[in-house]
Structure formats: C-alpha cells, structure tokens
Amino acid sequence: MPEAISTKLSPLTNQDSNYYAEAISENNFNADTEFCSRAKLACSIGSDAYVTALVYNKYGGAIAPLEKVDQFSFFRLSTLKEGNEIHLSSLKVSLPFRAFLPSQIASKVPLTSEGIAKIFPQSSKEDTATTLYYCNAAAIKGELKVCPKSLEEMISFSKSALGKNKLLALTSKSTKGSASELKIKRIKQYDVEKIVACHEMYLPFATYFCHSLPSSKIYAVDVVEPSTGAPVNTVVAICHMDTSAWPEEHVAFKIVKLGPGQGEVCHWLSEIDVAWIAGGE
C-alpha cells in the first residue's frame, strides 16, 4: 500500500464510526469542528483556485481554458523512448490533508451538493462543485468509474474492474524533477490488460475519482539528469490508446493536437494519484 494511501486511514475507532453512522442515518448529525479534527478531515478550506485547477489538469473538458493547463501534462506514446529528453510536468499538487471516512460513515454520505452541505455545513459549494460534477457525470463508452469515499470502496471497485482479488498499487516515486528537463533512462511496461487509475479530488474527506478505460497501458519510467545521468525519479505514466469516445473539447486534444480517435494520449501520475493493476492469481 503506497504511503499516499496508507497515511489516510481513519483514526476513528469502530465504536465512534458506528455512532456517527447511526447519527447520520437519523438525520441528526452535522460535522462540527471537533468531529472534523478527530476524524482528520478538512471541512472548511475556503474557495481556492487550486481545487478547480487540479481537475482542469487531469480531465480537461469544455470548462478548462487551455492557459490553465500544464502544457506538458499530456503527451504521445512516442515520447516514451529511452534516451529521449523530456520536460516533466509538475507532479506536485496542493490539497489539504484529509483522512478517509470509515466505511460505515462513508456509505451514509451522498455525493450530492445538498447531501455534502447537510452533513458538512462548513464546506462551501464552490469547493466541492467540480468534484461532484465529475463524480456524477455519465461514464464515457467503455469506462467504469466511481468516486470511492473510503479505502474499502476503492479496493472493492478495483477488484471488480480488474477481475482480480490480488492487487498491486503503483505510484510515482516522488515529485523530484517536477517541471524540469530530464532524460529517460529506462522504461518498464507492465504486462496487464486492465488498469484502474485513481485521482484524488477535493471533498472534506479523502475521496478519489477512480476509473478504468479500455485499451490503456502503464509504464514505470526512470528519469535522470540530462548532463550527468544522475538518477532523479521513477515516474508512472498511463497511456490511453483509444480516445474515440472522449469529448472533442477535452483539453488533452488541444495539447497533443489530435481529435477523438486520432491517436493515443498519455499522462504522468502526480503525487496524489495511484494506479491499481492485478497483482497475481
């Protein structure tokens, strides 16, 4: 289990979790400052552009102005060649720390603006709107998607989407080399047919946008300093080989200068992304 995930385990006891879950079921609970502190949540952060910018960077769409997107966040598969010099996009993302909700509580929280506002009155609709939009949007053709509100839900979805009970979690090693010129030293392609990619989003509790797209490939890429060859990082890249079902306005197409179905689109995993693949029988 990568540290980015394991550090988000809820500190609440099972007894406390059952108590709060029952209170939510009875419509008799609002997350106050004491609860948010005990559960290690970020119930109020104030409207902040980085919440929206995070989603712009990863998913694009008609609402994403091109100037708001890292121009190196999407690329073609041809970029991934040993010896190639690349500009690595920034792997750093500024989101407040939040723990997962225990599964008993998470199952009671609806992913709607009204539901979040009722249980978490300190949060603002501006902060949560983009997350809820993507979580509730219809899946594109061939896509399986969910926004897990607990680690249990994330793992359950990944097992179901991959058709396996044993999973391997992949993340970029660190944020070293972010937004700098580097050289590709070595590339490892994982021989898997399916991938579940999970991108952290903002809600008062840890939540992710997890999806599995057909015809995707995943790589671990060792990058080094171009002049000295000194090791810098091992970064995970995902390439979506079939983009025919993607909307024409997806910002990735603006960057790689293609349209739907005209070629593959790749992207790096940032510090708050994780990919799940089958880990064996």
Buried (B, 14 or more C-beta within 10 A) or exposed (E): EBEBBEEBBBEBEEEBBBBBBBBBEEEEBEBEEEBBEBBBBBBBBEEBEEBBBBBBBBBBBEBBEEEBBBEBBBBBBEBBEEEBEBEBBBBEBEBBEBBBBBBBBBBBBEBEBEBBBBBBEBBBEEBBBBBBBBBEEEEBEEBBBBBBBBBBBBBBBBBEBBEBEEBBBBBBBEBBBBEBEBBBBEBEEBEBEBBBBBBBBBBBBBBBBBBBBBBBBBBBBBBBBBEEEEBBBBBBBBBBBBBEBBEEEBBBBBBBEBEBEEBBBBBBBBBBBBBBBBEEE
